[in-house]
Amino acid sequence: MQFFIDTAIIDEVREINAWGVLSGVTTNPSLVASSGRDFREVIQEIAQLVGGAISAEVTALDAEGMIKEGREVAGWSDHVVVKLPLTPAGLQACKTLSSEGIKTNITLCFSVPQALLAARAGATYISPFAGRVDDIGWDGIELVRQIKEAYVLGDIQTKVLAASIRHPQHVVQAALAGADVATVPYKVFTQMIKHPLTQAGLDAFLKDWAKRAGASPETPSSEAGTNPQQGGVTAQGEPVQGGQKQ
Ligand code: G3P
């Protein structure tokens, strides 16, 4: 399962992208509005930063308006995927844009029949909103699983992009449900990476390293064979100038 980040805030994209885990970014009108940035500028900056698949959503409600906007945003970068709502006009626009070779992401999907229609209209991605389905007491991940099963049985190539992800368990469940992609908010990424045993293990390793024979916590690790002239770091990771023994 690939990871996209679900945000239009450039600092969040930059930070998680530095982990080397992103294959794309999803935005929507609410996320772009809350970033306070110009739509075109922020999409182009994100595309430059991440590459991959960058979803930019149209705001027109009629098919003609969506097609016009879709062609425009697709022209902003080769990485742009045009995001369209799951409405009759959205499907019509999807058919036209995908026939022109423009990648599309059909959003606001809440049922398997909707997802089957989007696939037949040529969607590259379908975005079932797991969290919002959970919000009304149904099982959002079960929706993701059923869409994927129906697509596999129908030999449908549209990718299932699990959206409206609210917590790390949603990410696990989406992967186990067979989602091709999960688009994850910044906060959830910062939760996913943490584990108390990882930190405890690292602390113990570094403590033992600092206690190794002949070494004192201040002695730079460079003493252990790297070039003392270049300096090194202490067991606490602080840089040491000139590798001089303290
Ligand atoms: O990008 C669409 C989707 O991920 C929205 O999520 O948290 O507003 O339900 P949420």
Boltz pocket constraint, residues with backbone or C-beta under 6 A from the ligand:
constraints:
  - pocket:
      binder: B
      contacts: [[A, 6], [A, 26], [A, 27], [A, 28], [A, 129], [A, 131], [A, 132], [A, 163], [A, 164], [A, 165], [A, 183]]
      max_distance: 6.0
